[in-house]
Amino acid sequence: CWVCLGVVLSLGIRIIVDGLWSYVRYPNYIGTIIVHLALIMPIIEPNLGSLQASWPVLFYPLYYIITLSHKCVRISTYSRLQYGYAWDRQYITKWNLIPKIF
């Protein structure tokens, strides 16, 4: 039961700190970014001529990468303000999306 692996904060709220959440705080956002990258893969062909014709499609995953990165920062800041010291103490990982990078 993955819900049982959570830690209860002082306010009685449970957060997950095991599994993928022990490496990054938002692993579900990584999955969303991978899905959006995979959606444009059939459009891009290996030759450069097709890349020149379909370069606007590259903005699609770039939009999600920027949006979800900003959302990670916003949610982490909000949670730190709401839960205080318990948020930093109980959350082992300090990385939002990519370990040791962001």
C-alpha positions in Angstrom: 0.0 0.0 0.0 1.8 3.1 -1.2 -0.4 5.4 1.0 1.0 3.7 4.0 4.5 4.8 3.1 3.7 8.5 3.8 4.8 10.6 6.7 2.2 12.4 8.8 3.1 16.1 9.3 2.2 17.9 12.5 -1.0 19.1 11.0 -2.2 15.5 10.4 -1.6 15.7 6.6 0.1 12.8 5.0 2.8 13.2 2.3 4.5 10.5 0.3 8.2 10.2 0.8 9.0 6.7 -0.5 9.5 5.2 -3.9 9.9 7.7 -6.8 9.2 10.5 -4.4 12.4 9.8 -2.5 14.3 11.0 -5.6 12.2 13.9 -6.9 9.3 15.7 -5.5 7.1 15.6 -8.6 7.7 12.3 -10.5 4.3 12.5 -12.2 5.3 15.7 -14.0 8.3 13.8 -15.4 5.9 11.3 -16.9 3.8 14.1 -18.4 6.8 15.6 -20.0 7.9 12.3 -21.5 4.4 11.7 -22.9 4.4 15.1 -24.6 7.9 14.5 -26.0 6.8 11.1 -27.3 3.8 12.7 -29.1 6.0 14.7 -31.3 8.4 11.9 -32.2 6.4 10.6 -35.2 6.3 14.1 -36.7 10.0 14.6 -36.6 11.9 12.6 -39.2 15.6 12.0 -39.2 16.5 14.4 -42.1 16.9 18.1 -41.6 14.4 19.1 -44.3 11.5 17.8 -42.3 12.8 19.5 -39.2 12.7 22.9 -41.0 9.1 22.3 -42.0 7.9 21.1 -38.5 9.9 23.3 -36.1 6.7 24.9 -34.6 5.8 21.5 -33.3 8.8 21.6 -31.0 7.1 24.4 -29.0 4.5 21.9 -27.8 6.8 19.9 -25.3 8.8 23.1 -24.6 5.6 24.7 -23.3 4.9 21.8 -20.9 8.5 21.7 -19.7 8.4 25.4 -18.9 4.9 25.3 -17.4 5.5 22.3 -15.2 8.9 23.5 -14.0 7.3 26.8 -12.9 4.4 24.9 -11.3 7.0 22.8 -9.3 8.6 25.9 -7.9 5.2 27.5 -7.1 3.9 24.4 -5.3 7.1 23.9 -3.3 7.1 27.5 -2.2 3.4 27.3 -1.2 3.9 24.0 0.7 7.0 25.4 2.5 4.9 28.4 3.6 1.9 26.3 4.6 3.7 23.4 6.5 6.8 25.4 7.7 9.8 23.5 9.0 8.0 20.1 8.8 8.0 20.3 5.0 11.8 20.6 4.7 12.5 18.2 7.6 10.2 15.4 6.4 10.9 15.7 2.7 14.2 13.9 2.2 14.7 15.0 -1.4 15.4 18.6 -2.3 15.0 18.2 -6.1 11.8 19.0 -8.0 12.1 17.2 -11.4 15.6 16.1 -12.2 17.9 14.8 -9.4 21.0 17.0 -8.8 19.9 19.4 -11.5 16.5 21.0 -10.7 
